[in-house]
Amino acid sequence: MTVRVRDGLRQEVLDANLAIPQVGLATLTWGNVSGVDREAGVFVIKPSGIPYEALALDHLVTVRLSDGQVIDGNLRPSTDTETHRCLYLAFPSIGGITHTHSTHAVAFAQARREIPVLGTTHADTFNGPIPCTPDLTAEQCAKNYEYNTGRVIVDKLDGDDQKASEVPAALVANHGPFTWATTARKSLEHAIICEAVADIALHTLALSPTTPPPPHLLARHYTRKHGPDAYYGNPTPAPSP
């Protein structure tokens, strides 16, 4: 069965997946990106275990949002598919999701520590610490493990779509980061930033214990990019000089 998804979605998902190793976020096949078409009730995701250098448009798998059924594609979808589906169902603002095992973010996840806000680089994107979930229970691992991986993220954010929009990332304890955004490409950008701020935080904490920066400084950096009166950047494409 061939399902029609919105124009450009499959190419966007492919391009975002291919970029994961290019930006240094993946070893081997450790990562995946998906994008959702809510009108069609489906999302498109990377297949399981296919090397990035071999990945092509025809390999992508289309999954029904309501029940996780594969409805287009000849390969098995990513083993993280149910985690993506859980997040899409919980947070209507999400249009794309990226999962990686990037080194510094995983270090925080394995330490079961949130990534703290230690400066304006973090605050430019994330309006607060990047949270880390509790450990999954034995029961959560034994049945519906991947969906429950999404549930612990949802529960950590209290199922609040506004929280998910303001801090579009979470660490699953002992596992790694999931990031999201309105598009698949933007979710990858958030994964890049998540890894960068985790790296910076580790260096900062290694130098000395630190107190949080002034809240007014952090708020200024977040709102100048994301607030109602945001003024960072220029229209796309930028006007000619």
N, C-alpha and C positions, 0 to 999 in steps of 0.2 A: 504494500500500500504506500503510495506517495502522497505526502501531506504538504500542502502549500503553506509556507511560512512567509512572514513579511519580507519584502525585498531587502537583500543585503545581510540578513541575519546569519545565514550559514557562513558567508564569507567573513563576517566580523568574528564569529566564533573560531573559525579556522585560523585567522590571522592572529587572534589573541593567544590561542594555544601555541602557535609556532613561535610567538615572541617569548614564551616562558623561558626556554633555554637561552635565547639570545640575550636576555637581560640578566642572566645568571641566577634565576630562581629555581632551577630544577637540576637534579641529577638523574640520569637515565630517563625514566618515564614518570617521575614523581611530581605530578601536577596535572591540573585540568581546569578548563574554563567552559562555562555554559552560558547560553543566552535564552531568554524566554520570549515567546510570543503569546501574550495573555489573551488576545482576541481569538487566536486559534486554539488556545488551551494546551500548548505544548512547549517544550524547551529542547534545545539542541545542545549536545554535549560530546566531548571527545570520547572515542572508544577506549576500552580498557587495554592497557599494555602496548599500544602501538607506538613505536619510536617516533619522536617528533620529526626526524629527517624523512620519515616515510609517510607522514600524515598527509592526507589529501581530502578534498571536499567531499568525495563520495564515501569516505570512511565515517563521517559524522553520523551520530545516531539521534533520532528524534523520539522523544519520550512524552507520553501523555501526562499532563500535570496532575490530573485528578487521581490516577491510580498507579502511575509508574510504569505503565505498559509501553513497551517499545512498539512504535507504529511505523517507523521508517528507518531502514538501515539493516545491513547484513551482519554487523558485528555486535558483540556485547558492549553496552555502554560502560563508562567508568564505574569502578566499584563504589565511588563516592556519589553516584547518581541520586540515591535516596536522600543523602544529606542536602544536596542542592534542592531537591523537590520539597523537602521539609521547609527550607528557608523561603522558597518562593511562595509556598502556601501561607506561611506565617506573616510575611512582610510584603504587602502589596507594592511598596515603592521600589522593590528590587527588580532590576531588569537583566542583570548579569552577575555571575559568581565566579570567583577564582579561588582555587585551593592549591597551595604549594607546600613543599617541605623545606623552605628557605632556612638557611643555617641559623641566623640570629633570632628570628621569630620562633623557630622550633626550640631554641635554647630556653627562651622564656616559658614556652609551653611545657617543656620537660621539667623545668623548675617549678611549674604550677604558679607562675607569677604573671600578673598583668604587666603590660608595658606602660610604665608611668610617663606622665607628661613632664618632661624635664626642660623643655624649651619651645621656642616658637616654630621650629621645624615640624615638630609633632602637631602643634596647635593649628598650623595652617590647614590641616586636613581632618584631624580627629578632635572633636570637642570633648575631650576627656581621655582617661586611660583606655588602652585597648584591653578589654577584659579577658580573663582566662576562666574557663568553665571548671566545675568540679570534676573529679574522676567519674567516669561511667561506672555504674554498678555491675556486678556479675550478671544480673538479670538483663540489664540493658545491652550487655555484650553478647549474651547467649541468643537473643532473639531480636531481630530487626536492628542490628547493630548500627548500620549506616544511617537509618532514619533516626535512631536515638542520638546519634552524634549531632544531628541537626537539632533535635529536641533540647539537648543541654545548652546549645547556643541560644535558642529561643527562650528557654527558661531563664538564662543568665540575663537576658535583655528584657525580661518580664513581658515578652510578647509585644513590646512597644515599638511600633513602626517608626516613631519619631526618634527613639534612641538608636534604632538601627540606621537611620539616615544620618544622624549626627556623628556617630562613631561606626563607620561602615566596615568593621572588622572585628574578629574575635579569635582567640586562641582556644583550641580544644586541648585540654590537659593531656600531656604526654604524647600529643599527636602533632598539631601544627596549626597554621593560620588559615582561616577562611575570610575572604574579603568580598565585598559586593558593591554594587552601584546601579545606576539607572541603565547602563549598557555593559556588555561584556568587556569592551575595550577599557571602559572606565574602571571596572572591577579589577582588571589587571594593573592599571595605574595605582590603585589602592594597595595591591599586593606589593608592588615595587616600593611604595612609600612605607608600608608596614615593615618591610625588611630593613629599609634604610633607618627608620627611627629606632628599631630594635638594636641595630648595630651601634648607632650613636648612643643609645641609652646604656648599653653594656660598657662602652668606653667611658662614659661619664661616671657610672657607678664604680668602675675600676679605679678611677682617679681619686674619688672621695665620696662619702655619703653626701647627699645633697637635699636641700629643702626645695619644695615646689616653687616655681617662679610665681611672681605676682599674678593673681587671677585676672586683673584688668589687662595685663599685657597679653595673656593667652587669649582672652575674649576678643581683644582687638584683632589679633592675627586670624582667628577663626572667622569673625564676622566680616572682615574686609574681603574675604573670598566667598563666604557662604551666607552672609546676612542679607536682610532685605535691601540694604544700601551698599551691597558689595561693589567694589570698584577695581578689583584686581583683573588684569588681562585686557584683551581687546577683542572686538568682534572677529569672527572667523568667516572668510579669510580676512586677514588684516588689510586695512586700506592701503593703497599705494602711496608711497612718500611723495 
